[in-house]
Amino acid sequence: MSVSGVAEPHQSTVAAILRAAGNALITTAEAELVIARIRDHATPPTRS
């Protein structure tokens, strides 16, 4: 997992999530889910 695709303001949050997964505080699957949500949230909506 990496912080690629994550906006600059959210990178420290993703780094903390990765540390939590590395310390077995959360599972890798949980970390991936939360990071995916951050990426989705940080993506501006497309206009039709």
FENHUMO-V508556 format. One record per helix or strand of 2 or more residues. SS is the DSSP state (H for helix, E for strand). FROM is the first residue (numbers start at 0). TO is the last residue. If there is no record, write none. Layout:
SS,FROM,TO / SS,FROM,TO
//
This chain:
H,7,21 / H,27,41
//
